Amino acid sequence: MDEKEPKATRGMIQVYTGEGKGKTTAAVGAAIRFTGSGGNVLFVQFLKGRPSGEINILKKSGITVKRQDGLEKFYSAMNDEEKELCKQISNDNFEYAVSNAAHYGMIVFDEMAAALNKSILDKEKVLDFIKNKPAGTELILTGRNMPEYITDIADYHSLISAIKHPFALGVASRKGIEY
């Protein structure tokens, strides 16, 4: 990333983190807005393979989506073989983003924090990409407990707090709302 490039014209790094609901939703909104303004978006979801409502609208909007279709369990519930497959797919999707970054004005890495915190992606490869991404490419990274080495280099750092959430009262995730 060329630091001499005026910030108004270069792609910046946005982080949406915290314990609250809405990190992926914010990233989806930014991707739709960018696409609606004529931009080309790559939306990569790590650790997500279950059907989810945002995927249809992203694809219908012309956004390229890479995720882990077929791996529907939470990482903690996966066996060793499934975890290895998850890691392989995650790294393949990340490498796709690296290799094709010049074709996208925005790249979203949804659940990047978990992929880093669980050592699914290599920290040094991720940092190298962030620091050397195409100058005009906007990056959005989401997830709980985003590592400080990411938030330190971000241009935007949004913390989404949970003040109240029905899950705390035993209400299960609802289709169209949480997924």
Backbone hydrogen bonds, N-H to C=O, Kabsch-Sander energy under -0.5 kcal/mol:
donor,donor_aa,acceptor,acceptor_aa,energy
3,E,1,M,-0.8
5,E,2,D,-1.3
9,T,6,P,-1.9
10,R,6,P,-1.3
11,G,135,A,-3.4
14,Q,12,M,-0.5
14,Q,139,L,-3.2
15,V,156,Y,-1.3
16,Y,141,L,-2.4
17,T,15,V,-0.5
17,T,158,S,-2.8
20,G,160,I,-3.0
26,A,22,G,-2.4
27,A,23,K,-1.9
28,V,24,T,-2.8
29,G,25,T,-2.4
30,A,26,A,-2.3
31,A,27,A,-2.3
32,I,28,V,-2.7
33,R,29,G,-2.5
34,F,30,A,-2.5
35,T,31,A,-2.5
36,G,32,I,-2.8
37,S,33,R,-1.0
38,G,35,T,-2.0
39,G,34,F,-2.6
42,L,106,M,-2.2
43,F,64,T,-3.3
44,V,42,L,-0.6
44,V,108,V,-3.2
45,Q,43,F,-0.5
45,Q,66,K,-2.9
46,F,44,V,-0.6
46,F,110,D,-2.6
53,G,179,Y,-3.3
55,I,52,S,-1.5
56,N,52,S,-0.6
57,I,53,G,-0.9
58,L,54,E,-2.3
59,K,55,I,-2.5
60,K,56,N,-2.6
61,S,57,I,-1.5
62,G,59,K,-1.8
63,I,58,L,-2.4
64,T,41,V,-2.1
66,K,43,F,-2.4
68,Q,48,K,-2.2
70,G,49,G,-0.9
71,L,68,Q,-2.2
72,E,70,G,-1.1
77,A,74,F,-1.7
78,M,74,F,-0.6
78,M,75,Y,-1.4
83,K,79,N,-2.6
84,E,80,D,-2.1
85,L,81,E,-2.1
86,C,82,E,-2.7
87,K,83,K,-2.4
88,Q,84,E,-2.4
89,I,85,L,-2.9
90,S,86,C,-2.6
91,N,87,K,-2.5
92,D,88,Q,-2.5
93,N,89,I,-2.7
94,F,90,S,-2.4
95,E,91,N,-2.6
96,Y,92,D,-2.2
97,A,93,N,-2.0
98,V,94,F,-2.5
99,S,95,E,-2.8
100,N,96,Y,-1.9
101,A,97,A,-0.7
101,A,98,V,-0.7
103,H,100,N,-2.2
104,Y,101,A,-1.8
105,G,40,N,-1.9
106,M,40,N,-1.6
107,I,138,E,-2.7
108,V,42,L,-2.9
109,F,107,I,-0.5
109,F,140,I,-3.6
110,D,44,V,-2.8
110,D,108,V,-0.7
112,M,109,F,-1.1
112,M,142,T,-0.9
113,A,142,T,-1.9
115,A,111,E,-1.9
116,L,112,M,-2.2
117,N,113,A,-3.2
118,K,114,A,-2.2
119,S,116,L,-1.6
120,I,115,A,-2.2
121,L,115,A,-2.0
126,V,122,D,-2.2
127,L,123,K,-2.7
128,D,124,E,-2.4
129,F,125,K,-2.2
130,I,126,V,-2.7
131,K,127,L,-2.7
132,N,128,D,-1.5
133,K,129,F,-0.7
133,K,130,I,-0.7
137,T,134,P,-2.0
138,E,105,G,-3.1
138,E,136,G,-0.5
139,L,12,M,-3.0
140,I,107,I,-2.3
141,L,14,Q,-2.7
142,T,109,F,-2.1
143,G,16,Y,-1.4
146,M,143,G,-0.6
150,I,147,P,-1.7
151,T,147,P,-2.0
152,D,148,E,-2.8
153,I,150,I,-1.0
154,A,150,I,-0.7
154,A,151,T,-0.6
155,D,13,I,-2.2
156,Y,13,I,-2.4
158,S,15,V,-3.3
159,L,157,H,-0.5
160,I,17,T,-3.6
160,I,158,S,-0.6
161,S,159,L,-0.7
163,I,161,S,-0.8
168,A,165,H,-1.6
169,L,166,P,-1.6
170,G,167,F,-1.9
171,V,166,P,-2.1
172,A,170,G,-0.5
177,I,174,R,-2.1
178,E,174,R,-2.4
179,Y,174,R,-1.2
